[in-house]
Amino acid sequence: NVTMQQLTYMKVAIVHDYIKEYGGAERVLEALHEIWPEAPVFTTVYYPQFLGPHRERFANWDIRTSFLQKVPFGYKLISPFRILTPFIFEQFDFSSFDTVIVSQTGAYFPNMIRVGKDTTHFCYCHTPPRYLYGYPTARNWKKNMVGRIIGELMNHRLRLVDFQSGQRVDAFIANSEEVRARIRKFYRREAEVIYPPVELASSLSASSVQLKRQYYITGGRLARAKRVDLVIEACNRLKLPLKVFGRGFADYENDLRQKAGPTVEFVGEVSDEKLWELYFGARALLYASEYEDFGIMPVEAQACGTPVIAYDHGSVPEIVRDGLTGFVVEPNEGVGGLKKALYRINTIKREDCRKHVEENFAVEKMVKSHEELYKELL
């Protein structure tokens, strides 16, 4: 065991798949960097120009990229790059570090790093790669026969690589009980659970604002696995006012816009301040994501006292307390289940939503949990 003072003075490196978008995984990356602000962050590529209002968060960090950073139009090759990443991460030199903490988003294979015999390798796992194990993904790579055949052949090899990468980790940390079960299933390893953090201070500043809750909200990364299309379909049929925030792949976002009826408004990617305002002004967050690893949006909404109506997939039952902070709807009930939950949404007390987040998902709790775990294991 080590003391907090010893932990602070350890030479630590942080590893992240890539930095091109801002979501729950990047919030965890920030929290890890808060514990060790001097730690360099190793990643395949870093494209701040695509981070929108969040680019300044990483402006003063020591970010070290691979040679993929120099590939022309590399930002368009994020998905094909995964074939090279087992080799890429092995090229980084971590021999001089006491501890390496990998933030594994499930896109690449960052646990393929090589460390010295005296270096401890932790992994904060958001999920094993979804595309390898049959979970819905952002891109529909099975939409044509050729892509499906090539993809399945490649995935067989990559599953072997992924299993090998999981054996290089000294200790796993999962972002939810759902992901802990996946780590056990696919890597045959055990993991501690530490939930990702939500910053409560920003929402406090808006708590005194008198807002009329006149609309519903959904959004985030507009990817197929998030099933924003189901939320739009429901709001079209029920003629409910819906605000959709965030951005996504052009083809999917265009599909969503074409499906949207007159009561649906797209507000684009927004700053944190604007996002808190949207949450505070909403009657409820409508969340249809499939087999969610850990949904940061339902936690953010509850931090603002906004209840959540979500389909019963993945980690949702861990995040939303059914009947207390929102409603968990059976997926096979479709729009009908959503409609029944909407009729009951006024029974949810907003103070219960806020309290649930304060007790389970505050940044301070997440940072303290990490510190205690590292002190115990190092």
C-alpha positions as CSV (number, residue, x, y, z in Angstrom):
1,N,0.0,0.0,0.0
2,V,1.1,3.6,-0.6
3,T,0.1,6.9,0.9
4,M,-1.6,9.7,-1.0
5,Q,1.7,11.7,-0.9
6,Q,3.6,8.8,-2.5
7,L,0.8,8.4,-5.0
8,T,1.1,12.0,-6.0
9,Y,4.8,11.8,-6.6
10,M,4.7,8.7,-8.7
11,K,5.6,9.1,-12.4
12,V,2.3,8.4,-14.2
13,A,1.3,8.1,-17.9
14,I,-2.2,8.1,-19.2
15,V,-3.2,6.3,-22.4
16,H,-6.4,7.0,-24.4
17,D,-7.5,5.6,-27.8
18,Y,-7.8,8.8,-29.7
19,I,-9.0,12.4,-29.0
20,K,-11.3,13.6,-31.8
21,E,-14.7,14.0,-30.0
22,Y,-15.9,14.8,-26.6
23,G,-18.1,12.5,-24.6
24,G,-18.3,10.4,-21.4
25,A,-14.9,8.7,-22.0
26,E,-13.2,12.1,-22.4
27,R,-14.8,13.3,-19.1
28,V,-13.2,10.3,-17.4
29,L,-9.9,11.2,-19.1
30,E,-10.2,14.7,-17.6
31,A,-10.9,13.3,-14.1
32,L,-7.8,11.1,-14.4
33,H,-5.8,14.1,-15.5
34,E,-7.1,16.0,-12.6
35,I,-5.5,13.4,-10.2
36,W,-2.2,13.6,-12.1
37,P,-2.1,17.0,-14.0
38,E,1.5,16.5,-14.9
39,A,1.0,13.1,-16.5
40,P,1.5,13.0,-20.3
41,V,-1.4,11.6,-22.3
42,F,-0.4,9.1,-25.0
43,T,-2.9,8.6,-27.9
44,T,-3.0,7.6,-31.5
45,V,-4.2,10.9,-32.9
46,Y,-5.3,14.3,-31.5
47,Y,-7.7,16.5,-33.6
48,P,-8.7,19.5,-31.5
49,Q,-10.3,21.1,-34.5
50,F,-13.2,18.6,-34.1
51,L,-13.8,19.2,-30.4
52,G,-16.0,22.2,-30.9
53,P,-16.6,24.1,-27.7
54,H,-14.6,21.6,-25.8
55,R,-11.2,22.0,-27.5
56,E,-9.8,24.4,-24.8
57,R,-10.1,21.6,-22.2
58,F,-7.0,19.9,-23.6
59,A,-5.1,23.0,-24.7
60,N,-2.4,22.9,-22.1
61,W,-2.0,19.2,-21.7
62,D,1.2,17.2,-22.7
63,I,-0.4,15.1,-25.4
64,R,1.9,12.7,-27.3
65,T,0.6,11.1,-30.5
66,S,1.7,8.3,-32.7
67,F,2.9,8.5,-36.3
68,L,-0.8,8.2,-37.4
69,Q,-1.1,11.9,-36.6
70,K,1.0,12.6,-39.7
71,V,-1.2,10.6,-42.1
72,P,-3.0,12.9,-44.5
73,F,-6.7,13.1,-43.9
74,G,-6.3,10.7,-41.0
75,Y,-9.4,12.1,-39.3
76,K,-11.4,10.3,-42.0
77,L,-9.6,7.0,-41.2
78,I,-10.4,6.6,-37.5
79,S,-12.2,3.3,-38.1
80,P,-9.7,1.7,-40.5
81,F,-6.8,2.7,-38.1
82,R,-8.0,0.1,-35.6
83,I,-6.2,-2.6,-37.7
84,L,-2.9,-0.9,-37.0
85,T,-3.4,0.0,-33.3
86,P,-2.1,-3.2,-31.7
87,F,1.2,-2.4,-33.3
88,I,1.0,1.3,-32.7
89,F,0.5,1.1,-28.9
90,E,3.4,-1.3,-28.6
91,Q,5.7,1.4,-30.0
92,F,5.2,3.8,-27.1
93,D,7.9,3.7,-24.5
94,F,6.6,3.4,-20.9
95,S,9.8,2.0,-19.3
96,S,10.4,5.2,-17.2
97,F,6.9,5.3,-15.6
98,D,5.8,3.9,-12.3
99,T,2.2,3.6,-13.3
100,V,0.3,3.6,-16.6
101,I,-3.4,4.2,-16.7
102,V,-5.2,3.2,-19.9
103,S,-8.6,4.7,-20.7
104,Q,-10.1,2.1,-23.0
105,T,-13.1,3.4,-25.0
106,G,-13.6,0.2,-26.9
107,A,-12.5,1.7,-30.2
108,Y,-8.9,0.5,-30.3
109,F,-6.5,-1.8,-28.4
110,P,-4.6,0.5,-26.0
111,N,-3.8,-2.3,-23.6
112,M,-1.3,-3.7,-26.1
113,I,1.2,-1.3,-24.5
114,R,4.5,-2.8,-23.2
115,V,5.6,-1.7,-19.8
116,G,8.7,-2.3,-17.6
117,K,8.7,-5.1,-15.0
118,D,8.3,-2.5,-12.2
119,T,5.5,-0.6,-13.9
120,T,1.9,-1.1,-12.9
121,H,-0.7,-1.2,-15.8
122,F,-4.2,-0.2,-14.9
123,C,-7.1,-0.1,-17.3
124,Y,-10.3,2.0,-16.9
125,C,-12.5,0.1,-19.3
126,H,-15.5,1.8,-20.8
127,T,-16.2,-1.4,-22.7
128,P,-14.4,-4.1,-24.7
129,P,-14.7,-3.3,-28.4
130,R,-18.5,-3.4,-29.2
131,Y,-17.9,-4.2,-32.9
132,L,-16.1,-7.4,-32.0
133,Y,-18.8,-8.9,-29.8
134,G,-22.1,-8.2,-31.6
135,Y,-23.1,-5.0,-29.9
136,P,-24.6,-2.2,-32.0
137,T,-22.0,0.3,-33.2
138,A,-21.9,3.8,-34.7
139,R,-21.4,2.5,-38.2
140,N,-23.5,-0.2,-39.9
141,W,-20.6,-2.2,-41.3
142,K,-22.8,-5.2,-42.0
143,K,-25.0,-3.3,-44.5
144,N,-23.5,-5.0,-47.5
145,M,-22.3,-8.5,-48.2
146,V,-18.7,-7.7,-49.0
147,G,-18.3,-5.5,-45.9
148,R,-19.8,-8.2,-43.8
149,I,-17.5,-10.9,-45.1
150,I,-14.3,-8.8,-44.8
151,G,-15.4,-7.5,-41.4
152,E,-16.1,-10.9,-39.9
153,L,-12.7,-12.3,-41.1
154,M,-10.9,-9.3,-39.6
155,N,-12.9,-9.4,-36.4
156,H,-11.9,-13.0,-35.8
157,R,-8.3,-12.0,-35.7
158,L,-8.9,-8.9,-33.7
159,R,-10.8,-10.8,-31.1
160,L,-7.6,-12.8,-30.5
161,V,-5.7,-9.6,-30.2
162,D,-8.2,-8.1,-27.9
163,F,-8.1,-11.1,-25.5
164,Q,-4.3,-10.9,-25.5
165,S,-4.4,-7.2,-24.7
166,G,-6.7,-7.9,-21.8
167,Q,-4.1,-10.3,-20.2
168,R,-1.5,-7.5,-20.2
169,V,-3.5,-5.5,-17.6
170,D,-2.5,-5.7,-13.9
171,A,-5.9,-4.4,-12.7
172,F,-9.2,-3.6,-14.4
173,I,-11.6,-0.9,-13.5
174,A,-15.0,-1.0,-15.1
175,N,-17.3,2.0,-15.6
176,S,-20.5,0.0,-14.7
177,E,-21.6,-3.4,-13.5
178,E,-22.7,-4.1,-17.2
179,V,-19.1,-3.6,-18.3
180,R,-17.7,-5.6,-15.4
181,A,-19.7,-8.5,-16.7
182,R,-18.3,-8.0,-20.2
183,I,-14.7,-8.0,-18.9
184,R,-15.4,-11.2,-17.1
185,K,-17.0,-12.8,-20.2
186,F,-14.5,-11.7,-22.9
187,Y,-11.2,-11.3,-20.9
188,R,-11.9,-13.8,-18.1
189,R,-10.7,-11.1,-15.7
190,E,-12.3,-9.4,-12.6
191,A,-12.8,-5.7,-12.2
192,E,-13.6,-3.0,-9.7
193,V,-16.5,-0.7,-10.6
194,I,-16.0,3.1,-10.4
195,Y,-18.7,5.1,-12.2
196,P,-17.7,8.0,-14.5
197,P,-18.1,11.5,-13.0
198,V,-20.6,14.3,-13.6
199,E,-19.6,17.8,-12.7
200,L,-22.2,19.2,-10.4
201,A,-20.9,22.7,-9.9
202,S,-22.0,23.8,-13.4
203,S,-25.5,22.8,-12.8
204,L,-25.7,24.5,-9.4
205,S,-25.2,27.9,-11.0
206,A,-28.3,27.4,-13.0
207,S,-30.5,26.0,-10.2
208,S,-31.9,29.4,-9.4
209,V,-33.0,30.0,-13.0
210,Q,-36.8,29.9,-13.4
211,L,-37.3,27.8,-16.6
212,K,-40.5,26.6,-18.0
213,R,-40.1,22.9,-18.8
214,Q,-41.8,22.9,-22.2
215,Y,-39.9,20.3,-24.2
216,Y,-38.2,16.9,-24.1
217,I,-34.5,16.4,-24.9
218,T,-32.2,13.8,-26.4
219,G,-28.9,13.7,-28.2
220,G,-25.2,13.4,-27.5
221,R,-23.1,11.5,-30.1
222,L,-25.6,11.0,-32.9
223,A,-24.7,7.4,-33.7
224,R,-26.9,4.5,-34.7
225,A,-26.4,2.6,-31.4
226,K,-27.9,5.6,-29.6
227,R,-31.2,5.0,-31.4
228,V,-32.1,8.7,-31.5
229,D,-34.3,7.7,-34.5
230,L,-36.7,5.9,-32.1
231,V,-37.0,8.9,-29.9
232,I,-37.7,11.1,-33.0
233,E,-40.3,8.6,-34.2
234,A,-42.1,8.6,-30.8
235,C,-42.1,12.4,-30.6
236,N,-43.4,12.6,-34.2
237,R,-46.3,10.2,-33.4
238,L,-47.1,11.9,-30.1
239,K,-46.5,15.4,-31.4
240,L,-44.1,16.2,-28.5
241,P,-41.7,19.1,-28.6
242,L,-38.2,17.6,-28.8
243,K,-34.7,19.2,-28.8
244,V,-31.8,17.1,-30.2
245,F,-28.3,18.2,-29.3
246,G,-24.9,17.0,-30.5
247,R,-23.5,15.9,-33.8
248,G,-22.7,12.6,-35.5
249,F,-21.8,10.8,-38.7
250,A,-23.1,12.9,-41.6
251,D,-25.2,10.1,-43.2
252,Y,-26.9,9.1,-39.9
253,E,-27.5,12.7,-38.8
254,N,-29.0,13.5,-42.3
255,D,-31.3,10.5,-41.9
256,L,-32.5,11.8,-38.5
257,R,-33.2,15.3,-39.9
258,Q,-35.2,13.8,-42.7
259,K,-37.3,11.7,-40.2
260,A,-37.9,14.7,-37.9
261,G,-41.4,16.2,-37.8
262,P,-42.3,19.8,-37.1
263,T,-42.0,19.4,-33.3
264,V,-38.4,18.3,-33.5
265,E,-35.5,20.8,-33.3
266,F,-31.8,20.1,-33.9
267,V,-29.6,22.5,-31.8
268,G,-26.2,21.1,-32.8
269,E,-23.2,20.7,-30.6
270,V,-23.4,23.0,-27.6
271,S,-21.2,24.3,-24.8
272,D,-21.4,22.9,-21.2
273,E,-23.3,26.0,-20.1
274,K,-25.9,25.7,-22.9
275,L,-26.2,21.9,-22.2
276,W,-27.0,22.5,-18.6
277,E,-29.6,25.1,-19.6
278,L,-31.2,22.6,-22.0
279,Y,-31.3,19.9,-19.3
280,F,-32.8,22.3,-16.8
281,G,-35.5,23.4,-19.2
282,A,-36.6,19.9,-20.2
283,R,-39.5,17.9,-18.9
284,A,-37.5,14.7,-19.3
285,L,-34.6,13.2,-21.1
286,L,-35.7,10.5,-23.6
287,Y,-32.9,7.9,-23.9
288,A,-33.1,4.9,-26.3
289,S,-29.5,3.8,-26.5
290,E,-28.9,0.1,-27.1
291,Y,-26.8,-2.0,-24.7
292,E,-25.3,1.1,-23.2
293,D,-21.9,0.7,-21.5
294,F,-22.5,3.7,-19.3
295,G,-24.8,6.5,-20.3
296,I,-23.4,9.8,-19.2
297,M,-26.4,11.8,-20.5
298,P,-29.0,10.3,-18.1
299,V,-26.7,11.2,-15.2
300,E,-26.2,14.7,-16.4
301,A,-30.0,15.1,-16.8
302,Q,-30.7,13.8,-13.3
303,A,-28.0,16.2,-11.9
304,C,-30.2,19.0,-13.1
305,G,-33.3,17.5,-11.5
306,T,-34.6,16.3,-14.9
307,P,-36.1,12.8,-14.9
308,V,-35.1,10.2,-17.5
309,I,-37.2,7.8,-19.6
310,A,-35.0,5.1,-21.0
311,Y,-35.2,1.7,-22.6
312,D,-34.0,-1.2,-20.4
313,H,-30.6,-1.9,-22.1
314,G,-27.2,-2.3,-20.6
315,S,-26.3,-0.1,-17.7
316,V,-29.6,1.8,-17.7
317,P,-31.0,0.1,-14.6
318,E,-27.9,1.1,-12.7
319,I,-28.2,4.7,-13.7
320,V,-31.9,5.4,-13.6
321,R,-33.9,4.4,-10.4
322,D,-37.1,3.2,-11.9
323,G,-40.0,5.1,-10.4
324,L,-37.7,7.4,-8.4
325,T,-35.6,9.3,-10.9
326,G,-37.4,8.3,-14.0
327,F,-38.8,5.2,-15.8
328,V,-37.1,2.2,-17.3
329,V,-39.2,1.0,-20.3
330,E,-39.1,-2.5,-21.8
331,P,-37.7,-2.2,-25.4
332,N,-40.4,-4.5,-26.8
333,E,-43.1,-2.0,-25.6
334,G,-41.9,0.5,-28.2
335,V,-43.7,3.8,-28.4
336,G,-46.5,2.5,-26.2
337,G,-44.2,2.0,-23.3
338,L,-42.7,5.4,-23.8
339,K,-46.2,6.9,-23.9
340,K,-47.2,5.3,-20.6
341,A,-44.0,6.6,-18.9
342,L,-44.7,10.1,-20.2
343,Y,-48.1,10.2,-18.5
344,R,-46.4,9.4,-15.2
345,I,-43.4,11.7,-15.5
346,N,-44.9,14.4,-13.2
347,T,-44.7,11.9,-10.3
348,I,-40.9,12.1,-10.3
349,K,-39.5,14.5,-7.7
350,R,-36.7,16.6,-9.1
351,E,-34.8,16.7,-5.8
352,D,-34.6,12.8,-5.8
353,C,-32.9,13.0,-9.2
354,R,-30.3,15.4,-8.0
355,K,-29.7,13.5,-4.7
356,H,-29.2,10.2,-6.7
357,V,-26.4,11.9,-8.7
358,E,-24.8,13.5,-5.7
359,E,-24.6,10.2,-3.9
360,N,-23.3,8.1,-6.7
361,F,-21.8,10.1,-9.6
362,A,-20.1,13.3,-8.4
363,V,-16.6,14.0,-9.7
364,E,-15.2,14.1,-6.1
365,K,-16.6,10.6,-5.4
366,M,-15.0,9.3,-8.6
367,V,-11.6,10.9,-7.9
368,K,-11.6,9.6,-4.3
369,S,-12.5,6.1,-5.5
370,H,-9.6,6.1,-7.9
371,E,-7.2,7.4,-5.3
372,E,-8.3,4.8,-2.7
373,L,-8.0,1.9,-5.3
374,Y,-4.5,2.9,-6.4
375,K,-3.3,3.4,-2.8
376,E,-4.6,-0.2,-2.1
377,L,-3.1,-1.9,-5.2
378,L,0.2,-0.1,-5.7
